[in-house]
Amino acid sequence: MQSIHQPQLSPYTRIGGDAGIRKLVDRFYELMDELPEAYAARKIHPADLTESGNKLFDFLSGWLGGPQRYIEKHGHPMLRRRHFPYAIGPQERDEWLLCMRLALEETVADIPLRVALYTQFAQLGEHMRNRGGDTHVCEHA
C-alpha cells in the first residue's frame, strides 16, 4: 500500500517510461497502417510514419511527465496550430482515437491509467478537429 507521504507516480513512470511510450506509439502507427477503418486518418500522414512516430514519442514523453523532448527539439507544441493545415473532421478524429484506443488496450496493462489516458486523448482529438461542426476556430486570425 502506498503511503500518503510518497509522491504519486507520473503517468510517464506508470506507462513504463520511454519503453512504454515507444511501445504505445509503435503499435498506434501499426494500427493506423493496418486498419482499413483508419483510412481517413492515415491519409493525412506522410507515407513514411517514422518522423510522425518520433514526434509523437517526444510529445508524449513530456505530456506524461517525463523528459520534455518535444519542446527541446521543436519548441512549444502548439498542437492545434501545427495540425491546422490538415483537414481533421469528426471522421479523422474518430479514426485516430480508434487506433489510440486499441493501442492503449494492447500496450497499457494499468487499467486506470489506460482509461485516464484515453479520456485525455479524446479531449485532445476533439481539440485538433478543425472541420465539421462548431470547432471554435477564429475566422479572423
Sequence and secondary structure as in RCSB ss.txt:
>XXXX:A:sequence
MQSIHQPQLSPYTRIGGDAGIRKLVDRFYELMDELPEAYAARKIHPADLTESGNKLFDFLSGWLGGPQRYIEKHG
HPMLRRRHFPYAIGPQERDEWLLCMRLALEETVADIPLRVALYTQFAQLGEHMRNRGGDTHVCEHA
>XXXX:A:secstr
   TTS    HHHHHTHHHHHHHHHHHHHHHHHH GGGHHHHTTS SS HHHHHHHHHHHHHHTTS  HHHHHHS
S  HHHHHTTS   HHHHHHHHHHHHHHHHHH   HHHHHHHHHHHHHHHHHH  SSS     TT 
